[in-house]
Amino acid sequence: MRVLLVEDEAKLARLVARGLTERGDVVTIAGTGGEALEAALDEEGYDVILLDVRLPDMEGFEVCRRLRRSRVWTPVLMLTARNAVADRITGLDSGADDYLGKPFSFDELLARMRALARRGPVPRPTVIEVGDLRLDPASRRVWRGDVEIELSAREMALLEVLMRRAEQTLSRDQLLTHAWGDIHETSSNVVDVYVRYLREKIDRPFGADSLRTVRGLGYRLTGTTGG
């Protein structure tokens, strides 16, 4: 298996690389995020990327985000001594496939690598794109083109539902279920109110018409912005 090992601790990198090489793997070591990105974008590709979180030039989370934005879907196993739940969530939200805390058992590392290699590359965009509208669920940020748009938490939740099902007509009840969670405690009229709020922020300032009303059925978000 071809493995990209991204680790700035030289001693640990040598130990892991030696163990992998002895079992027949081909290992490339990168000591910085920049080196990792350059190697991972190599056209030959890798079967698994072992990615340390703490790197001298950028965090492993950011390396992973950039890989996914570049449509590199190689399975990523994050390696870190930061085992807080929040860190694990950040790693997974950045596009990683698994998370292994330091210190770790070499046998467990191998088992996790085998599992990831069997799964293979699976597209998992970290940023949702519909036309020139982009939403990053991890950072809760939205852009139309290069312009960032400020949204409330509820507006963000509603927009995410619409973007994940772009070009589909969604009823008010469907939007309530996915964006509010409990249709029994919220009137469907609130959807109309928040759709109006969204249009004022994601469409009107840009001369766009992406959030459409489908008469008698509900709403649809489209990637085309004309009328």
PyMOL commands that set and color helices and strands:
alter all, ss='L'
color gray80, all
select helices_A, chain A and resi 10-22+33-40+60-69+85-93+106-119+153-164+172-179+189-206
alter helices_A, ss='H'
color red, helices_A
select strands_A, chain A and resi 2-6+26-30+48-52+76-80+98-101+128-130+133-136+141-144+147-149+211-214+218-221
alter strands_A, ss='S'
color yellow, strands_A
deselect
rebuild
show_as cartoon
